[in-house]
Amino acid sequence: MPQHPMLSGDRFRLGTFSTNCSSGMTPTKIAERWDNSWDNNLELAKMLDAAGIDFMLPIARWIGYGGETDFHGGVLETMTWAAGLLAATKNIAVFATIHTTANHPVVVAKQIATIDQIGHGRAGLNIVAGWNKPEYEALGLDLPDDHETRYGYAQEWFDLVKKLWAADEHFDWNGKYFKAKRVKGDPKPQRGSVPILNAAGSPQGRAFATDNADFLFTPAIDLERSKGEIADLKAQAAGKGRKVEVLTFSHVICRPTEKEAQDWLHYTAVENCDTEAVDNLVNLQFAHAHSFPHDLLAQIKHLFAMGHGGFPLVGTPDQVAAGIVKLHETGFAGTTLSFVDYIKEFPYFRDEVLPRLEKAGIR
């Protein structure tokens, strides 16, 4: 069996982010914003697969952020989304994003093993321990205020998933958060597990990620700061006898001239910004999340209007390629890419930027 697309080779990984969500990563009011229909996701997945893009990563959402567009109010559920895309593609990895408190580990273990069969070993699991309190309230769930409880729950959740994937016999589970009688993981993922991704900013979250994940997902705001963080995270994982790579996320506006790119940025993120949705998103990050450093949040509000806080890759193909090379030089192992309209904008990126990355030796 060939290696998993995320674990093979030494290239800088490229993926897409949030195509299952309405408006993608851009809280804009323009009519041209991303339509997250199944047909569009399927068309894009086939395009990405043919271009050699490494992975697709969804966001799990249950309620939107409000505003005129109700940003992320429409969302394709990630496990079924991943199953469909894995069935329709040949090489690309597809992650399911799963909230531990809303999904039972015995069920998830079997779902992931099933979609891994569908994709012939190309599935991945993005674990979310929880941060968005209104979503938990919508589901009638409590979001613990302390990170110790959130990650203690997530750790037992994943321990049970791992045992289901490892044990050959039925077993009972009698933990603090879960009870299970005579359970068994059948089928199992084709390689015994799948790549695990986790976004973490708090000390507890990063301890969880370096204990369990193959890829830690974190924003790239100040690249000098990121360089130190990446070194620290890798050292933290190495101290546990583990290897963890660090991924980030980027927003792409690539045009033949810098002026065209800046004009599109102004049109989408300034003239037509869904400011109420951006305010709600930033306020929730302050209240409940640690994915973004709180001391930088106020400074980067404009990045949320552009692409949900993603690293800006705005300009000509040369400038966009140089930005990606800079992320590589900082120590990131890869980045997701978002576009205002993925289907219309990705082909230019494919034709103009990917060859430049190959010439730079990172693809």
N, C-alpha and C positions, 0 to 999 in steps of 0.2 A: 504494500500500500504506500502511495507517495506521502510525503510529509504534509502536514496541514499548511495551507497557504500563509497563515500568520507566523508559522514557526520555521519555514524553510527559507534558505537564502539569506543574503546579508544586505538586501536593499533597504532603502528608506521606505517604510510602508505608507501607502496612500489609500484612503477610504472615503466614503461619504457619510454624512451625519444628518439625521432627522428628516430623511425624505418621507418617512411615514407620517409626519406631522404637517398640519396645514400651515402654510407659509414657510415651511422648512426652518431655517434659522434666522429669518429676517422679518421682524415685526413692522412691516410696511403696509400701507393702504393701497398701493398701486394694483391695478387690475392684472398686471403681468406676474404677480407674486405666485409662488409655487402652489400648484394644485396637487395635493397628495393622494390622488385617486390610485386605485390598484393598477389601472392600465398604465398610468404614468410611471409608477414604481417598477412595473414589469419591463416597460420599454427602457427605462434607465438602467436597470440591472443587466439587461442583455448588452447594452452599450458599454457599460463599465467592464463587464466580463470579457468582451471582445478586445477592450483596450488594455487589459492586464492590470486593472485596478485591484487592490488586494482584498478589500473588505467593505461591507456595508454595516453601519451601526445605527440602530433606531433609538428613539427616546420613548419611554413608556410614560404616558400621560393619561389622566382620567378626567381632568377638567382644564379648561383653558385659562389664559391670563387676562381675559377681559379685553377692554378697549373696543374700538370700532370694529376690529376684525376678529375679536376673541381669539387672539394669537394662540395657536396650539389647541383650539377648541375641537378641531377634528383630527382624530388620530387613528391609524390602523394599528390594531393590537399586535404586539411584536412577535409572539411565538408563532401565530398563524401566518403573519407576514413573512417571517423567516422561512417557514416551511414551504410556502408558495415560491419564494425566490430561489431557494435551494433546489427545488424541483425543476426550475426553468433555466438554470445556469450550469456551467461546467467546471469553472475554476475558482471563482471568487468565494471568499469566506463571508458568511452572513451570521451576525450576532442576534440573539434575542436578549432584550433588556428586561430584567425581572426584579420586581420589588419583593424583598423577602417577606414583609409583613402581609402582603396581599396574595401570596402564592405558596401553597403548601409544598415543602421540599420533596415529599414522596411523589407528588404529581409532576413537579418540575423535572426531577431526575429522569422520569420516563419520557416526558415531552422532549427534553434535550436529546436523549438517546434516540428517539424516533426521528427528529429532524436531522440528526447526524447520519442516520441511515439514508434518509431522503437525499441528502447532499453528498453521500459517499465520503463522509469524514470531513466536511467543511463547516460544521456548525461551531458557534462560539457562544459564551454566556457572559453577559454584562450584569453584575450583581449590584443592586441598589439597596443600601441599608435604610434609606429614607431621609427626607429633609423637608418636603413640601407639605406643610401642615394642612392647608385647605383640601388637598387631595385625600389625605387620610380621613379627614372629617367627612368628606363626600362618601367614603366607603364605610363609615361608621367605625373607624379604627382610631386608636390613640397613637399619637407620635410622641414617644418619650422625649422629655426635654434634655436629658443627659445622653451624651454620646456613648458612655460606657454601656448603658442598657441597649441602645440601638445596635451597637456592634457586638455585644455579647449575644444578642438574639441572632444577628446575622451569622456569627461564627458557628453557633449550634446548628442553624439552618444549613450552612454549607458542609459542616461535618457530617450531617445526616445524608446529604446528597452524595458526598464522596464515599461514604460507606456503602450506599446503595450501588454505586458504580464499581466498588471493589469487592464486595462480599459475594461469594458463590452460593452461600446457603441463606435460608430465611433467618431473620434475627428480630429481636425485640429492641426497642429504643425507649429508654426511660430517662429523659433529660429534664432540664429546668423548664424549657419552653415547649418541647414536643414529646409526645407519647405515641408509640407505634408498636403494633403487635404483628409478629410473623410477616415482616415485609422483606422484599427481595427486589433487587434491580435487574429486571430482565425485560427488554434488552439493555445493553450497556453501550456507551459511545464506542465507536469502532477502535479507537486507540486507548480506551479505558478512561479517558477524560476528554475535555475540549478546552481550548484556550479560555482563560478567565480574565475578564476585564473589570476594573473597579475604579470609579472616580472618587478621589479622597483628598480632603484638604486639612481636616483636623488631625491632631496627633493620634487619636484613636482610629480614625479612618485609615491613616497611612500605616499604622501598625497592622490593621486588618489586611490592607492591600499587600504589604510586604510579606505577610504570613501566607497569603492564599492566591494572589493574582499572578498572572503572567505579564499583564500590562496594566500599569497605573495611568489613569487618564487625568490630566491636570492642565489648566490654562497656561498659555504663554503670554504674559503681559510685559514683564521686564526681563529680557533675555539674560542679562547678567545674574539677576536673581534666580531665574530658572536654572542656569548652569549650576549654581550651588545647590539648589534643591534636588536636581537630578543626581548629582554626586552623592548627596546625603541619603537619598532614597535607595540608590544602588548599594551603598555601604550598609545601610540598615538591613536590606535583603541578604546581602552576602554574609552578614553576621549571623543570620539564621540558616545559612547554607542554601540560600535560594538565589535565583536570578530573576530580576524584575526589570522589564523595559518600560520606558515612559513615553506615552503618546500625548499629543495635544490636539487642538482643533483650530481650524482656520476658515476664514471667509474669503472667497475669491471673487474679484472683479477684474477680469483680464480683457483688455481691449487693445487694438493696434496702436493707439496713442495714449499717453498718460492723461491727456485732457478728457478723452472719451471715458476713461475709467473713472476719473474724478467727477465728471458730470453725472454718470450713472449712480455713483455713490451719493451725491447730493440729492439727486432725484428720488432715490429709494429711501435713504436714511435721514434726510433733513427735511426736504419739502413734503414728503409723504409719510413720515414716521408715525406709527401708531403710538403716540407718546403715553397714552394711558396704559397700554399694555407694557411698554418699557418700564414705566414707573412701578407697576405692579410686580414685574419680574425682578427688578433691582431690590425693591422693598422686601420681597420674600427671601431673596438671597441674604440680605442683611439679617432678617429675623431668624431664619432656620438653617441656613446652609453654611458650609465652610469650604466649598469647592473653590470659590474665589477669595483671595486674601481681603479681609474687610478693610484694611488700610488703603487698598487700591480701588475698591469698588466705586467710590464717588468720583475718582479720576477717570474711570473708563466707561462712564455711562454711554458715551457716544458709540463705544464698541458694541454695546447691547443693541442699540438702534441699528447698527450695520449688520451684525451677525451673531447676536446672542452672546457677545463677549469674546468671539473668536479672534485669533491673530489675524491682522489685516494683510491680505495679499492683494494689493490694489495697484494696477498699473499695466504696463506693457508685458508681453511674454518674458522679456529679459528680466524685468523687475520682479515679476511673480516668481520666476524660477530662482532668482537670487534670494528672495525671501524664504523659499523652501530650503535652499542650501544653508541659509543662516540657521534655520531650525535644526537641521541636521548637525551643523557644527556646534550648536549649543548643547547637543547630547540627546535630543529627542530621537526616538526610534521610528517615528512616523507621525502623520497628522491626518485628521479628517479634513474634508473639503466641503464647504457649502457654497451654494450659488443662489441668487434670487430665483432663477428658473434653471434647475439642474439640466433638463433635457436640451434647452436652447443654448446654454452657455458651456456645457461640458465639452462638446466637440471642438471648440476653439482651443480650450485648455489641452485637450488630447493631442491636437495637431501641432500646437505651437510650444506648449510648456513641457510636455513629456519628453520630446526629443532633446530639449535643453538639459533636463535632469539626467538623461542617459549620458549625454556628453560630459556632464559634470561628474559622472561616475557614482551617482547615488541611487540609480535605478538600473 
